[in-house]
Amino acid sequence: MSTFIENQKWRYATKKFDATKKISETDLKTLKEAIQLSTSSYGLQPYKVFIIENPELREKLKPASWGQSQIVDASHLLVFANYLDVTEKHIDEYMANMAQTRGLSIDDLKPYSDFMKSKLISLPAETKQIWTAKQTYLALGNLLNAAAELKIDVTPMEGFEPEKYNEILNLNTLGLNASLVATIGYRHEEDMTQHYAKVRKTTEELFITL
Ligand SMILES: Cc1cc2nc3c(=O)[nH]c(=O)nc-3n(C[C@H](O)[C@H](O)[C@H](O)COP(=O)(O)O)c2cc1C
């Protein structure tokens, strides 16, 4: 655990990436696995993650990201895109996966499937979208933690225009919405932010023990 805390102290939201440094295929595979293993409500994973390497596409996304340099300078740009809707089909596909993975029959899973459907399907569209978008933040958390273990830098980013991302990446037609961006790579030695002390509430301010 001591290394986990040390790595959390090492990590920071990188402002300037070293554009000459690329993440290896092996490390990228590990980061993808960390995202894949993230927890989600009911286990539904109601999102897709786009990994954008294409430099022209990233140049297009930069103005839609408050002009932030990380979009083009980082090794990879990740866009977390939440489902616009949660449908019976999504739940049925998840049940089929669970049945196959755990050697169960679909009938065994019917009570769980019916319960999920009763809770989710009739929710208002906006509530569903907020709920699916929230799940992407859990995946971001896992990415941040796994990257810190590998001494890979990540900038979590909400400083972008989702409508423009949706348009450029054609997300709405796929039933998706851009909820969150993460740029990953290696900090530039000139990024002064890496030397700033972490600003956090004290544990006394943060926790209430009852
Ligand atoms: C959801 C989220 C969105 C953020 N959006 C941006 C962003 O658009 N650009 C940026 O430079 N930093 C962004 N940050 C970084 C935060 O400002 C930073 O994490 C915070 O100040 C705490 O500092 P630290 O992560 O360096 O310890 C974001 C962080 C989070 C968690």
Ligand as a Chemical Component Dictionary entry (heavy atoms), coordinates in Angstrom:
data_LIG
# 
_chem_comp.id                   LIG 
_chem_comp.type                 NON-POLYMER 
_chem_comp.pdbx_formal_charge   0 
_chem_comp.three_letter_code    LIG 
# 
loop_
_chem_comp_atom.comp_id 
_chem_comp_atom.atom_id 
_chem_comp_atom.alt_atom_id 
_chem_comp_atom.type_symbol 
_chem_comp_atom.charge 
_chem_comp_atom.model_Cartn_x 
_chem_comp_atom.model_Cartn_y 
_chem_comp_atom.model_Cartn_z 
_chem_comp_atom.pdbx_ordinal 
LIG C1  C1  C 0 -13.298 15.121 -14.113 1  
LIG C2  C2  C 0 -12.086 15.999 -14.212 2  
LIG C3  C3  C 0 -11.997 16.924 -15.222 3  
LIG C4  C4  C 0 -10.852 17.714 -15.367 4  
LIG N1  N1  N 0 -10.712 18.537 -16.461 5  
LIG C5  C5  C 0 -9.497  19.107 -16.711 6  
LIG C6  C6  C 0 -9.238  19.770 -17.941 7  
LIG O1  O1  O 0 -10.086 19.897 -18.821 8  
LIG N2  N2  N 0 -7.991  20.276 -18.139 9  
LIG C7  C7  C 0 -7.002  20.165 -17.200 10 
LIG O2  O2  O 0 -5.883  20.627 -17.458 11 
LIG N3  N3  N 0 -7.226  19.542 -16.019 12 
LIG C8  C8  C 0 -8.431  19.003 -15.760 13 
LIG N4  N4  N 0 -8.648  18.325 -14.596 14 
LIG C9  C9  C 0 -7.551  18.254 -13.610 15 
LIG C10 C10 C 0 -7.906  18.838 -12.258 16 
LIG O3  O3  O 0 -7.884  20.235 -12.292 17 
LIG C11 C11 C 0 -6.905  18.276 -11.245 18 
LIG O4  O4  O 0 -7.065  16.877 -11.241 19 
LIG C12 C12 C 0 -7.125  18.827 -9.858  20 
LIG O5  O5  O 0 -6.755  20.163 -9.810  21 
LIG C13 C13 C 0 -6.363  18.046 -8.799  22 
LIG O6  O6  O 0 -4.992  18.063 -9.067  23 
LIG P1  P1  P 0 -4.125  16.772 -9.402  24 
LIG O7  O7  O 0 -4.994  15.818 -10.161 25 
LIG O8  O8  O 0 -3.012  17.308 -10.246 26 
LIG O9  O9  O 0 -3.659  16.196 -8.109  27 
LIG C14 C14 C 0 -9.809  17.590 -14.417 28 
LIG C15 C15 C 0 -9.941  16.669 -13.379 29 
LIG C16 C16 C 0 -11.053 15.873 -13.284 30 
LIG C17 C17 C 0 -11.115 14.838 -12.186 31 
# 
loop_
_chem_comp_bond.comp_id 
_chem_comp_bond.atom_id_1 
_chem_comp_bond.atom_id_2 
_chem_comp_bond.value_order 
_chem_comp_bond.pdbx_ordinal 
LIG C1  C2  SING 1  
LIG C2  C3  SING 2  
LIG C2  C16 DOUB 3  
LIG C3  C4  DOUB 4  
LIG C4  N1  SING 5  
LIG C4  C14 SING 6  
LIG N1  C5  DOUB 7  
LIG C5  C6  SING 8  
LIG C5  C8  SING 9  
LIG C6  O1  DOUB 10 
LIG C6  N2  SING 11 
LIG N2  C7  SING 12 
LIG C7  O2  DOUB 13 
LIG C7  N3  SING 14 
LIG N3  C8  DOUB 15 
LIG C8  N4  SING 16 
LIG N4  C9  SING 17 
LIG N4  C14 SING 18 
LIG C9  C10 SING 19 
LIG C10 O3  SING 20 
LIG C10 C11 SING 21 
LIG C11 O4  SING 22 
LIG C11 C12 SING 23 
LIG C12 O5  SING 24 
LIG C12 C13 SING 25 
LIG C13 O6  SING 26 
LIG O6  P1  SING 27 
LIG P1  O7  DOUB 28 
LIG P1  O8  SING 29 
LIG P1  O9  SING 30 
LIG C14 C15 DOUB 31 
LIG C15 C16 SING 32 
LIG C16 C17 SING 33 
# 
